[in-house]
Amino acid sequence: MKKTALFISVAIAATTLVGQVWAEPTTTKTEAPAPTKPIVQTNTVSKEFESFLENLQKAVKEDRHKDVADLMSYPLIVIKNGKKTTISTKEQFVQKYDRIITSDVKKQLLKQKAKHTFHNQYGYMIGEGVMWVSEINNQMLVYSINTFDNPYEVAGIDDPTAFVQFFNKLKKEVAASNKKAVAEMIDYPLNVNKNGKTTKIKSKQEFIKKYNKIMTKEVKQKLFAQKIDRVFVNAEGVMIGDGQIWISQFGTKIAVYAINLR
């Protein structure tokens, strides 16, 4: 959904930033079980796992928290940002569901194909290790979930690593005056706000033509000075500087959707 253009003053932005500062996410998303002997991958997955994965994906996709809880082994090992905790009961799992089944865990789980699942003596690995599944008491269950904080989730950005990469690339391309590359990083129509008026830039070609009037000296300075661990984040997106640039996710694309000029 296209967001409305934003007008945020320097004073308001500066006040807000004091209260909400986000740390740069770790690039290490997963932590697999520590091996005690050499890992040996087998060649086929069992029909039991195929059926289990299908049921788990359906329950998670439909947000049936209690049904997902039934597919966990307790105590469930949850590793978040490298810190290990345990979930003792189904009730506790349901209560903390959104903090355990994060957007990244859900995304990797729903993308997993049974035939492409890596497995060894520790069980079946989902995605990059966000979940581990094994046969416990004669039934397939999830016994470990590995997750991490996503400081950009409230802005609708699924993958914090992808945002960091986008942010660094935006800085690099702007610094190089690579207008075409920057144009590719915009969501159109782009809202350009100045003196209370909004101009909509409807295409890459129009953006490139008006590049110097949009990417002003102040906008560039604020972008270059912005530290990734000092960005302000809310439901409208990620704010660069004092509101000069706003970034969010549209479908699967992270993009700039508004630029505020003075």
C-alpha positions as CSV (number, residue, x, y, z in Angstrom):
1,M,0.0,0.0,0.0
2,K,1.4,3.3,-1.1
3,K,2.1,5.6,1.9
4,T,1.3,9.3,2.0
5,A,4.1,11.8,1.8
6,L,5.5,13.0,5.1
7,F,6.4,16.4,6.4
8,I,8.6,16.2,9.5
9,S,10.4,19.2,10.9
10,V,14.0,19.1,12.1
11,A,12.8,19.8,15.7
12,I,10.3,17.0,15.8
13,A,12.6,14.5,14.2
14,A,15.4,15.4,16.6
15,T,13.1,15.0,19.6
16,T,11.8,11.6,18.4
17,L,15.3,10.2,17.7
18,V,16.2,10.6,21.3
19,G,13.6,8.1,22.3
20,Q,13.9,5.5,19.6
21,V,17.3,4.3,18.5
22,W,17.8,0.9,16.8
23,A,20.9,-1.3,16.7
24,E,22.3,-2.6,13.5
25,P,21.1,-6.2,13.1
26,T,23.6,-9.1,13.2
27,T,24.2,-10.7,9.9
28,T,24.3,-14.1,11.5
29,K,20.7,-15.2,11.4
30,T,20.9,-18.8,12.5
31,E,22.6,-21.1,15.0
32,A,22.5,-24.8,14.2
33,P,22.9,-27.4,16.9
34,A,26.5,-27.8,18.0
35,P,27.8,-31.0,16.3
36,T,29.4,-33.7,18.4
37,K,30.4,-35.9,15.4
38,P,30.9,-35.3,11.7
39,I,27.7,-34.4,9.9
40,V,26.5,-36.8,7.2
41,Q,23.7,-35.8,4.9
42,T,21.4,-38.5,3.7
43,N,19.8,-38.5,0.3
44,T,16.1,-38.7,0.8
45,V,13.5,-37.2,3.1
46,S,10.8,-39.4,4.8
47,K,7.2,-39.3,3.9
48,E,6.5,-38.5,7.6
49,F,8.6,-35.3,7.3
50,E,6.9,-34.3,4.0
51,S,3.5,-34.6,5.7
52,F,4.7,-32.8,8.8
53,L,6.2,-29.9,6.8
54,E,3.0,-29.5,4.9
55,N,0.9,-29.4,8.1
56,L,3.3,-27.0,9.8
57,Q,3.4,-24.6,6.8
58,K,-0.4,-24.6,6.5
59,A,-0.9,-23.9,10.2
60,V,1.7,-21.1,10.2
61,K,0.3,-19.6,7.0
62,E,-3.2,-19.5,8.5
63,D,-1.9,-18.2,11.9
64,R,-3.4,-21.1,13.8
65,H,-1.3,-20.6,16.9
66,K,-2.6,-23.5,18.9
67,D,-2.2,-25.9,16.0
68,V,1.4,-24.7,15.5
69,A,2.0,-25.2,19.2
70,D,0.9,-28.8,18.8
71,L,3.8,-29.4,16.4
72,M,6.5,-28.3,18.9
73,S,8.5,-30.5,21.3
74,Y,8.6,-29.3,24.9
75,P,10.7,-27.9,26.4
76,L,11.3,-26.1,23.0
77,I,14.7,-24.6,22.5
78,V,14.5,-21.0,21.3
79,I,17.8,-19.2,20.4
80,K,17.4,-15.5,19.9
81,N,20.4,-13.3,19.0
82,G,22.6,-16.1,20.3
83,K,20.9,-16.4,23.7
84,K,19.2,-19.7,24.5
85,T,15.9,-19.9,26.3
86,T,13.3,-22.7,26.7
87,I,9.6,-22.7,26.2
88,S,8.1,-25.2,28.6
89,T,4.4,-25.5,27.6
90,K,2.1,-25.0,24.6
91,E,0.4,-22.2,26.5
92,Q,3.7,-20.4,26.9
93,F,4.4,-20.9,23.2
94,V,1.1,-19.4,22.2
95,Q,1.6,-16.5,24.5
96,K,5.0,-15.7,22.9
97,Y,4.0,-16.8,19.4
98,D,4.8,-13.5,17.6
99,R,8.2,-13.3,19.3
100,I,9.1,-16.9,18.3
101,I,7.5,-17.2,14.8
102,T,9.0,-13.9,13.5
103,S,8.5,-12.7,10.0
104,D,11.9,-14.2,9.0
105,V,11.1,-17.6,10.5
106,K,7.8,-17.6,8.8
107,K,9.3,-16.5,5.5
108,Q,11.9,-19.2,5.5
109,L,9.5,-21.9,6.6
110,L,6.9,-21.1,3.9
111,K,9.6,-21.1,1.2
112,Q,11.0,-24.5,2.3
113,K,10.5,-27.4,-0.2
114,A,10.5,-30.9,1.4
115,K,12.7,-32.4,-1.3
116,H,15.3,-29.6,-0.8
117,T,15.5,-30.0,2.9
118,F,19.0,-30.6,4.4
119,H,19.0,-33.4,7.0
120,N,21.5,-35.2,9.1
121,Q,21.7,-37.0,12.5
122,Y,20.3,-33.9,14.2
123,G,17.1,-33.9,12.0
124,Y,15.7,-31.7,9.3
125,M,16.9,-28.1,8.9
126,I,14.4,-25.5,7.8
127,G,15.7,-22.6,5.7
128,E,19.1,-21.4,7.0
129,G,18.5,-23.1,10.3
130,V,15.6,-21.2,11.7
131,M,14.0,-24.5,12.7
132,W,15.1,-28.0,13.4
133,V,12.8,-30.9,13.2
134,S,13.3,-34.5,14.3
135,E,11.3,-37.6,15.2
136,I,10.6,-37.5,18.9
137,N,8.6,-40.2,20.7
138,N,7.6,-41.6,17.3
139,Q,6.3,-38.3,15.9
140,M,7.8,-35.5,13.9
141,L,8.2,-32.3,16.0
142,V,10.1,-29.0,15.9
143,Y,12.6,-29.1,18.8
144,S,14.6,-25.9,18.1
145,I,13.9,-22.4,16.7
146,N,16.6,-19.9,15.9
147,T,15.6,-16.3,15.5
148,F,16.9,-12.7,15.8
149,D,15.5,-9.3,16.3
150,N,14.4,-7.3,13.3
151,P,14.6,-3.6,14.2
152,Y,12.9,-2.7,10.9
153,E,9.9,-5.1,11.2
154,V,7.5,-2.3,12.3
155,A,8.3,-0.5,9.0
156,G,7.2,-3.6,7.1
157,I,10.7,-4.7,6.1
158,D,11.1,-8.5,6.3
159,D,14.8,-8.9,6.2
160,P,17.1,-6.5,8.2
161,T,20.2,-7.7,6.3
162,A,18.5,-6.8,3.0
163,F,17.7,-3.3,4.4
164,V,21.3,-2.8,5.5
165,Q,22.5,-3.8,2.0
166,F,20.0,-1.4,0.4
167,F,21.0,1.5,2.7
168,N,24.7,1.0,2.0
169,K,24.1,0.7,-1.8
170,L,22.0,3.8,-1.8
171,K,24.8,5.7,-0.2
172,K,27.3,4.3,-2.6
173,E,25.3,5.1,-5.8
174,V,24.4,8.6,-4.6
175,A,28.0,9.3,-3.8
176,A,29.0,8.1,-7.3
177,S,26.2,10.2,-8.9
178,N,24.9,7.0,-10.5
179,K,21.5,8.4,-11.4
180,K,20.2,5.3,-13.2
181,A,21.1,3.0,-10.2
182,V,19.5,5.4,-7.7
183,A,16.4,5.5,-10.0
184,E,16.1,1.8,-9.7
185,M,15.9,2.1,-5.9
186,I,12.8,4.3,-5.9
187,D,9.1,3.3,-5.6
188,Y,7.0,5.2,-8.1
189,P,5.3,7.5,-8.0
190,L,7.8,9.1,-5.7
191,N,6.4,11.8,-3.4
192,V,8.7,14.9,-3.4
193,N,7.5,17.4,-0.8
194,K,8.6,21.0,-0.6
195,N,7.0,24.1,1.0
196,G,3.8,22.1,1.8
197,K,3.3,20.9,-1.8
198,T,3.7,17.4,-3.1
199,T,5.1,16.6,-6.6
200,K,4.8,13.1,-7.8
201,I,7.7,11.7,-9.9
202,K,6.0,9.1,-12.0
203,S,8.9,7.3,-13.7
204,K,12.6,6.5,-13.6
205,Q,13.1,8.8,-16.6
206,E,11.4,11.7,-14.9
207,F,13.5,11.1,-11.8
208,I,16.8,11.0,-13.7
209,K,15.8,14.2,-15.5
210,K,15.0,16.0,-12.3
211,Y,17.7,14.3,-10.2
212,N,19.7,17.4,-9.2
213,K,16.6,19.2,-8.0
214,I,15.5,16.1,-6.0
215,M,18.8,14.8,-4.7
216,T,19.9,18.2,-3.3
217,K,23.0,19.0,-1.4
218,E,21.1,18.8,1.9
219,V,19.5,15.5,1.1
220,K,22.9,14.0,0.1
221,Q,24.6,15.4,3.3
222,K,21.9,13.9,5.5
223,L,22.1,10.5,3.8
224,F,25.9,10.4,4.0
225,A,25.9,11.5,7.7
226,Q,23.2,8.9,8.7
227,K,24.4,6.0,10.8
228,I,22.6,2.7,10.3
229,D,22.3,2.2,14.1
230,R,20.7,5.7,14.5
231,V,17.8,5.5,12.1
232,F,14.3,6.2,13.3
233,V,11.7,3.5,12.5
234,N,7.9,3.5,12.7
235,A,5.0,2.2,10.8
236,E,5.6,4.7,8.0
237,G,9.0,3.4,7.2
238,V,12.7,4.1,8.0
239,M,13.6,7.8,8.2
240,I,16.9,9.1,7.0
241,G,18.3,12.3,8.4
242,D,15.5,14.6,9.8
243,G,13.0,13.2,7.4
244,Q,14.7,14.0,4.1
245,I,14.3,10.4,2.9
246,W,11.8,7.7,3.8
247,I,12.3,4.1,2.9
248,S,9.9,1.1,3.2
249,Q,9.1,-2.3,1.5
250,F,6.7,-2.7,-1.3
251,G,6.0,-6.3,-2.1
252,T,9.4,-7.8,-2.0
253,K,11.2,-4.6,-3.0
254,I,12.8,-2.2,-0.5
255,A,12.7,1.3,-1.9
256,V,12.7,5.1,-1.3
257,Y,9.1,6.4,-1.5
258,A,9.3,10.0,-0.2
259,I,11.8,12.8,-0.2
260,N,11.3,16.0,1.7
261,L,13.0,19.2,0.6
262,R,13.3,22.6,2.2
